[in-house]
Amino acid sequence: MEERIRLLVINPGSTSTKIAVFENEKMVFSKDISHDAAELKKFPGILEQKPYREKMILNALEEAEISLNKISAFVGRGGGLMPCRAGTYEIGGILLEHSTAATKHPSTLGTIIANELAQQYGKKAYTVNPPDVDEFTEVARISGIKGCPRQSHFHALNQKEAGMRTAREMGQRYVDMNLIIAHVGGGISIAAHRKGRVVDCNNIIYGEGPMAPTRCGSMAVKDIIALCFSGEYTEREMLELTRKRGGLISHLDTSDVLEIKERIRKGDSYAGLVYEAMLYQIGKGIGSCGAVLEGQVDAIVLTGGIARDRDLVTYLKKMCGYLAPVKVYGGEFEMEALAHGVLRVLRGEEALQHYEEKGA
C-alpha cells in the first residue's frame, strides 16, 4: 500500500493567498484567501504582511478542520536572490536568508511562512522551481554589451509542470523531449526546453519578449533611451510604464483580455489589431525557440490563463504549427507543481537540490 504523504502548499499573491492540502497527488482541500487592499496598505512592506497572512491561513485551515499535526511537509512558493538549478529545495540556511531579503513580491512569503510552520510542527519545508531557475547555455548569456549578460527569469514553476504533463500525455519523459513552452498570462514567457533544461527564454522581469497585458516587451533601444531622457519620466515612472502600463493597457487602457475580446466582437478594429500584435509577437518568440532547438521540436505547449482563448490557440497553431504539434494546458498549475516536486523528492524519484550550489 502506497504511503500517504500529506502536504500543505502555500502560494501568496498580490491580493490573495492560495493554500491547498494534497494527499499524494490528490488535492483534497483548496482555498483562495482574498486580502482587502486597504488592509494590505497598512503594512510598510511585504515582509510585514507575514503575520497577517499567516493568521488568515491558520483561520482557513481551522474552519476546514484541517490539523497541521497531520501534515507530512510544508511547501511554499518563492525563491532567493541568485540563479539556481531547477528542482526542489529544502527551505533553510542561505535560501531562507535570501527569501527574507528578497521580499519585493508577496510570493516570497510562501517560503518564509512554510518554514515557520514546519519548525512549529517538527517537519521540513520545501520550495520548487524558484523564479531564478537558470539552465542557460553559455552562448545564450551573451548580450550586445559587455558586462550586461542576458539572464534567466521565466515562469519556471508552471512551465516545468506543463512540460511534464505534456511528456506524460505523449508517453515520454520530460528529460527526453525538446519542447517550446509559452506561458501566456499577465506576463508572457517563452522558453526552449532541451531534454529537460531551459536553455533559453525571454527575461520577463527585465522586459524581453512579446508585449503582454501590462508589459511593453522588447522595444527599440533608441526609443527607450529617448523616453528616459525626455524629461517626462523619472526612473520609477519608466519602470511603471514598461512593467505595469505597457502592452495592452498602453494601447487600450485595459489589461482585461475578456473586455478586449468583447470590444473586438463589437467591431473595435484597433483593439483587434493590438490583440493580434500580441499574438504575432508570441508566435515570433516561439519561432525563435524553434531555431534554438534546431527545428527538433516534439511539441509546442501553450499554458497560462490567456491560453484558454480559442482565438489565440487557433492563431498560434496557424503561425507555428508547422514546427510541431500544439498542446494546450489553459490556466496555471502552480499548486500542483509545488506538491508534485516535493512528492518526487520524498519518493526518491528526484534528487533534492542544494541552493548553495550556484549555477545550472
C-alpha positions as CSV (number, residue, x, y, z in Angstrom):
1,M,0.0,0.0,0.0
2,E,1.4,3.4,-1.0
3,E,2.5,5.7,1.8
4,R,0.1,8.6,2.3
5,I,2.0,11.9,2.1
6,R,0.1,14.9,3.2
7,L,1.3,18.3,2.0
8,L,0.3,21.9,2.8
9,V,1.0,24.2,-0.1
10,I,1.2,28.0,0.3
11,N,1.2,30.4,-2.6
12,P,0.9,34.1,-1.8
13,G,-0.1,36.6,-4.5
14,S,-0.5,40.3,-4.6
15,T,-4.0,40.4,-3.2
16,S,-4.7,36.8,-2.1
17,T,-3.0,33.7,-0.7
18,K,-3.8,30.4,-2.2
19,I,-3.5,27.3,0.0
20,A,-4.1,23.6,-0.7
21,V,-3.7,20.3,1.0
22,F,-2.6,17.3,-1.0
23,E,-2.8,13.6,-0.1
24,N,-0.2,12.3,-2.5
25,E,-1.2,13.7,-5.9
26,K,-4.8,14.4,-5.0
27,M,-5.8,17.9,-3.9
28,V,-8.2,17.3,-1.0
29,F,-8.6,20.9,0.0
30,S,-8.0,24.3,-1.5
31,K,-8.9,27.9,-0.8
32,D,-8.1,31.3,-2.3
33,I,-7.9,33.7,0.6
34,S,-8.7,37.2,-0.5
35,H,-7.0,40.1,1.2
36,D,-8.5,43.5,1.4
37,A,-6.4,46.0,-0.5
38,A,-6.9,48.7,2.2
39,E,-5.7,46.2,4.9
40,L,-2.6,45.4,2.9
41,K,-1.8,49.1,2.5
42,K,-1.4,49.4,6.3
43,F,1.8,47.4,6.2
44,P,5.0,49.4,5.4
45,G,6.4,46.5,3.3
46,I,5.7,43.0,2.1
47,L,7.6,41.3,4.9
48,E,5.4,43.0,7.4
49,Q,2.4,41.3,5.9
50,K,3.6,37.9,7.1
51,P,1.8,37.7,10.5
52,Y,-1.5,38.9,8.9
53,R,-1.3,36.4,6.0
54,E,-0.2,33.6,8.3
55,K,-3.2,34.2,10.6
56,M,-5.6,34.2,7.6
57,I,-4.1,30.8,6.6
58,L,-4.4,29.3,10.0
59,N,-8.0,30.6,10.3
60,A,-8.9,29.0,7.0
61,L,-7.4,25.7,8.0
62,E,-9.2,25.7,11.3
63,E,-12.5,26.4,9.6
64,A,-11.9,23.4,7.4
65,E,-11.0,21.3,10.4
66,I,-7.5,20.5,9.0
67,S,-4.9,19.6,11.6
68,L,-1.4,20.7,10.9
69,N,-0.2,17.9,13.1
70,K,-1.1,15.5,10.3
71,I,0.9,17.4,7.6
72,S,3.9,15.5,6.4
73,A,5.7,18.5,4.9
74,F,5.1,22.2,4.2
75,V,5.6,23.7,0.7
76,G,5.9,27.4,-0.1
77,R,6.2,29.2,-3.4
78,G,9.2,31.6,-3.6
79,G,12.9,31.7,-4.0
80,G,16.1,33.5,-3.3
81,L,18.4,36.0,-4.9
82,M,20.7,34.0,-7.1
83,P,20.5,31.7,-10.1
84,C,19.8,28.1,-9.2
85,R,19.2,24.7,-10.7
86,A,15.7,23.5,-11.4
87,G,14.1,21.2,-8.9
88,T,13.1,21.0,-5.3
89,Y,14.9,22.7,-2.4
90,E,14.6,22.4,1.4
91,I,14.0,25.8,2.9
92,G,16.6,27.0,5.3
93,G,20.1,28.5,5.5
94,I,21.0,30.8,2.7
95,L,17.8,30.2,0.8
96,L,15.7,31.4,3.8
97,E,18.0,34.4,4.3
98,H,17.7,35.3,0.6
99,S,13.9,34.8,0.7
100,T,13.7,37.2,3.6
101,A,15.9,39.8,1.9
102,A,14.1,39.5,-1.5
103,T,10.6,40.2,-0.4
104,K,9.7,42.5,-3.3
105,H,6.9,40.2,-4.3
106,P,4.4,38.5,-1.9
107,S,5.3,35.1,-3.4
108,T,8.5,35.1,-1.4
109,L,6.4,35.0,1.8
110,G,5.5,31.4,0.8
111,T,8.9,30.1,1.7
112,I,9.0,32.1,4.9
113,I,5.6,31.0,6.2
114,A,6.1,27.4,5.2
115,N,9.4,27.3,7.1
116,E,7.9,28.9,10.2
117,L,5.0,26.4,10.3
118,A,7.4,23.5,9.6
119,Q,9.5,24.5,12.6
120,Q,6.5,24.7,14.8
121,Y,5.3,21.2,13.9
122,G,8.7,19.5,13.7
123,K,8.6,18.9,9.9
124,K,10.5,20.0,6.8
125,A,9.7,22.8,4.4
126,Y,10.4,22.9,0.7
127,T,10.1,25.1,-2.4
128,V,10.1,24.1,-6.0
129,N,11.5,25.7,-9.2
130,P,12.1,29.2,-7.9
131,P,11.7,32.1,-10.4
132,D,15.5,32.3,-10.8
133,V,15.9,28.9,-12.2
134,D,18.9,29.2,-14.6
135,E,19.8,26.5,-17.1
136,F,21.1,28.7,-19.9
137,T,23.8,27.6,-22.3
138,E,26.8,30.0,-22.2
139,V,26.2,31.3,-25.7
140,A,22.6,32.3,-24.6
141,R,24.0,34.6,-21.9
142,I,25.9,36.9,-24.2
143,S,24.3,40.3,-24.9
144,G,25.5,43.0,-27.2
145,I,27.0,45.0,-24.3
146,K,29.9,43.5,-22.3
147,G,29.0,43.3,-18.6
148,C,25.3,43.1,-19.2
149,P,24.7,39.4,-19.6
150,R,21.3,38.0,-20.5
151,Q,19.6,36.4,-17.5
152,S,17.0,33.6,-17.0
153,H,13.7,34.8,-15.5
154,F,10.6,33.0,-16.6
155,H,7.5,31.2,-15.2
156,A,9.7,28.2,-14.2
157,L,7.2,26.6,-11.8
158,N,4.3,26.5,-14.3
159,Q,6.4,25.8,-17.4
160,K,8.2,22.8,-15.9
161,E,4.8,21.3,-14.7
162,A,3.3,21.9,-18.2
163,G,6.3,20.2,-19.8
164,M,6.0,17.2,-17.5
165,R,2.2,16.9,-18.3
166,T,2.9,17.1,-22.0
167,A,5.5,14.3,-21.7
168,R,3.1,12.1,-19.8
169,E,0.3,12.7,-22.4
170,M,2.7,11.8,-25.2
171,G,4.0,8.7,-23.4
172,Q,7.5,10.1,-23.0
173,R,9.8,11.6,-20.3
174,Y,10.2,15.3,-20.0
175,V,14.0,14.8,-19.9
176,D,14.0,13.1,-23.2
177,M,12.0,15.8,-25.1
178,N,12.5,19.1,-26.9
179,L,9.7,21.5,-26.1
180,I,8.8,25.1,-26.7
181,I,6.6,26.3,-23.9
182,A,4.8,29.6,-23.8
183,H,3.2,30.8,-20.6
184,V,0.6,33.4,-21.6
185,G,-0.8,35.4,-18.7
186,G,-0.3,38.7,-17.1
187,G,3.3,38.1,-18.1
188,I,4.4,36.1,-21.1
189,S,7.5,33.9,-21.1
190,I,8.6,31.6,-23.9
191,A,11.3,29.0,-23.4
192,A,13.2,26.4,-25.2
193,H,13.3,23.2,-23.2
194,R,16.0,20.9,-24.4
195,K,16.0,17.4,-22.8
196,G,14.6,18.8,-19.5
197,R,16.7,22.0,-19.4
198,V,15.5,25.5,-20.3
199,V,18.5,26.6,-22.4
200,D,17.0,29.9,-23.5
201,C,14.0,32.1,-22.7
202,N,12.9,35.8,-22.7
203,N,13.6,37.6,-19.5
204,I,10.1,38.6,-18.2
205,I,11.5,40.7,-15.3
206,Y,13.8,42.8,-17.4
207,G,11.4,43.3,-20.3
208,E,12.4,40.9,-23.1
209,G,10.0,39.1,-25.3
210,P,6.4,39.8,-26.5
211,M,4.3,42.7,-25.2
212,A,1.9,41.4,-22.6
213,P,-1.3,42.8,-21.0
214,T,0.7,45.2,-18.8
215,R,4.3,45.0,-20.1
216,C,5.8,46.6,-23.2
217,G,8.1,43.7,-24.1
218,S,11.1,44.1,-26.3
219,M,11.4,47.6,-28.0
220,A,14.0,49.5,-30.0
221,V,16.7,50.7,-27.6
222,K,16.8,54.2,-29.1
223,D,13.1,54.7,-28.3
224,I,13.5,53.7,-24.7
225,I,16.6,55.9,-24.4
226,A,14.6,58.8,-25.8
227,L,11.9,58.4,-23.3
228,C,14.4,58.1,-20.4
229,F,16.0,61.5,-21.4
230,S,12.8,63.2,-22.4
231,G,12.4,64.8,-19.0
232,E,8.9,63.5,-18.8
233,Y,9.6,60.4,-16.7
234,T,11.6,59.6,-13.5
235,E,13.3,56.2,-13.3
236,R,10.4,54.9,-11.2
237,E,7.9,56.2,-13.7
238,M,9.8,54.5,-16.6
239,L,9.7,51.2,-14.7
240,E,6.0,51.7,-14.1
241,L,5.4,52.5,-17.8
242,T,7.3,49.5,-19.1
243,R,6.2,46.9,-16.5
244,K,2.7,48.0,-15.4
245,R,1.4,50.4,-18.0
246,G,2.8,48.9,-21.2
247,G,1.4,46.4,-23.7
248,L,-2.4,46.1,-24.0
249,I,-3.1,48.6,-21.3
250,S,-0.9,51.3,-23.0
251,H,-2.9,50.9,-26.3
252,L,-6.4,50.1,-24.9
253,D,-6.5,51.4,-21.4
254,T,-7.2,47.9,-20.1
255,S,-5.3,44.7,-19.5
256,D,-8.5,42.6,-19.2
257,V,-8.5,40.2,-22.2
258,L,-12.1,39.3,-21.8
259,E,-13.0,43.0,-22.1
260,I,-10.8,43.4,-25.1
261,K,-12.3,40.4,-26.8
262,E,-15.8,41.8,-26.3
263,R,-14.7,45.1,-27.8
264,I,-13.3,43.2,-30.8
265,R,-16.6,41.3,-31.1
266,K,-18.5,44.7,-31.2
267,G,-16.3,45.9,-34.1
268,D,-13.4,47.7,-32.4
269,S,-10.8,47.3,-35.2
270,Y,-7.9,48.9,-33.3
271,A,-8.5,46.5,-30.3
272,G,-8.4,43.7,-32.8
273,L,-5.1,44.9,-34.3
274,V,-3.4,45.4,-30.9
275,Y,-4.5,42.0,-29.7
276,E,-3.3,40.3,-32.9
277,A,0.0,42.1,-32.5
278,M,0.5,40.5,-29.1
279,L,-0.3,37.1,-30.6
280,Y,2.0,37.8,-33.5
281,Q,4.9,38.6,-31.2
282,I,4.2,35.4,-29.2
283,G,4.4,33.5,-32.4
284,K,7.8,35.1,-33.3
285,G,9.1,34.1,-29.9
286,I,8.0,30.5,-30.4
287,G,9.7,30.6,-33.8
288,S,13.0,31.8,-32.3
289,C,12.9,29.0,-29.8
290,G,12.5,26.6,-32.7
291,A,15.7,27.9,-34.1
292,V,17.4,27.4,-30.7
293,L,16.3,23.8,-30.8
294,E,17.5,23.5,-34.5
295,G,14.0,22.6,-35.6
296,Q,14.0,19.4,-33.5
297,V,10.8,20.1,-31.6
298,D,8.5,17.4,-30.1
299,A,5.7,19.8,-29.1
300,I,4.7,23.4,-28.6
301,V,2.9,23.9,-25.3
302,L,0.6,26.8,-24.5
303,T,-0.2,27.4,-20.9
304,G,-1.3,30.3,-18.6
305,G,-4.7,32.0,-18.2
306,I,-4.9,33.6,-21.6
307,A,-4.1,30.2,-23.2
308,R,-7.8,29.4,-22.6
309,D,-8.6,31.8,-25.5
310,R,-9.6,29.7,-28.5
311,D,-8.7,32.5,-30.9
312,L,-5.2,32.7,-29.5
313,V,-4.8,28.9,-29.9
314,T,-6.1,29.0,-33.5
315,Y,-3.8,31.9,-34.4
316,L,-0.6,30.3,-32.9
317,K,-1.4,26.9,-34.4
318,K,-1.6,28.5,-37.9
319,M,1.5,30.6,-37.3
320,C,3.7,27.9,-35.6
321,G,2.1,24.5,-36.1
322,Y,4.5,23.6,-38.8
323,L,7.2,23.2,-36.2
324,A,5.4,20.6,-34.0
325,P,2.0,19.6,-32.6
326,V,0.5,22.3,-30.3
327,K,-0.6,21.2,-26.8
328,V,-2.8,23.4,-24.7
329,Y,-3.0,23.5,-20.9
330,G,-5.0,26.6,-20.1
331,G,-4.6,28.1,-16.7
332,E,-1.9,27.7,-14.1
333,F,-0.8,24.6,-12.2
334,E,1.4,26.2,-9.5
335,M,-0.2,24.4,-6.6
336,E,0.1,21.0,-8.3
337,A,3.7,21.8,-9.4
338,L,4.7,22.7,-5.9
339,A,3.2,19.5,-4.5
340,H,4.5,17.2,-7.3
341,G,8.0,18.5,-7.0
342,V,8.1,17.6,-3.3
343,L,6.5,14.2,-3.8
344,R,9.2,13.3,-6.4
345,V,11.9,14.0,-3.8
346,L,10.2,12.3,-0.9
347,R,9.7,9.2,-3.0
348,G,13.3,9.2,-4.2
349,E,12.4,9.8,-7.8
350,E,14.4,13.0,-8.0
351,A,17.4,14.3,-6.0
352,L,17.0,17.2,-3.6
353,Q,18.8,20.3,-4.9
354,H,21.1,22.4,-2.8
355,Y,20.8,26.2,-3.0
356,E,24.4,26.8,-2.1
357,E,25.5,25.2,-5.3
358,K,25.4,28.2,-7.7
359,G,24.5,27.9,-11.4
360,A,22.8,25.4,-13.5
